[in-house]
Amino acid sequence: MKNATVFAAAFTAIALLSAPAFAEGEAVKKEPSAKQLAQREKMKGCNAEAKTQGLKGAERKTFMKGCLSGDAAAPTAPSEPKKK
């Protein structure tokens, strides 16, 4: 019984001492930088464009890669279906 009491006391002490460390991590949130905000806007625009073109799968992935990198030669129409 003595070991159980010591274990319970040690566990409680550790839990109480570590709680503030976990709480601090949640409270601290950084605001996104201007570069991050610009990237979000670019992503929204590229997503909207891919949706209006009806791109899916590999075609969408290729389009998004080109669009986000600023490549003017990004595909704008779906290509031929793949042969199985």
Phi, psi and omega in degrees: 000326181295320179295321180295321180293318178295317179298315180297319179294318179295316179298316179297317180296316179297316181298317181290324181284332182270345182302314180298328179295320179287324181294324180296321182298326180281327185285332184271108177234128179273144174285144179294146180285170179298323179295319179294320178296319178296320179295321178298316179296319178298317179298318178299316180296315180295320178297316180297317180296316179297323180292316180295331178276351179072030181282142178217159174062226184296326179296318179295317180300315179296316179298312182298320179299313179293317181297314182290333178275354179085015181287120180288341182269020179295139182299139182247353179225150178297143180272183181295147177295148180283148176276140181265000000 
